[in-house]
Amino acid sequence: MAKKEFTYYGKTIEELKKLSLNEFAEIAPARIRRSLKRGFTDPQKKLLKKIKNKESNIKTHCRGIIILPEMVDSAVNVHDGKSFIKVVIQPEMVGHYLGEFISTRKGVSHSAPGIGATRSSAALSVK
């Protein structure tokens, strides 16, 4: 079975890369279109410049930047509040925010009951 080719509102990734920012904004949903019309902040502009220059080991705190077609196949280390997590941008991520792909919360893992625990929880084995 052949792999299905990625399309974004009927356009392939090659066609999307040829579009200007305004043309891409026209086919994007309303929230993304409004964000693109407002323009990029200075840190977002620096990040886009680094991605265009194909720099390696790019680190950023810009979780609110929209993933553009020109960013596809680049790797970016995104801050999650404590450390930087590497993200390789895939074609399916176009039109989403960068922060959507990195969780800022860690799962809770409980250990044995602590000092001052209730009688019922203290009866459990401490293995």
Summary of the structure (lengths in Angstrom):
residues: 127
radius of gyration: 21.2
end to end distance: 49.7
largest distance: 67.6
contacts: 264
relative contact order: 0.13
helix: 37%
strand: 15%
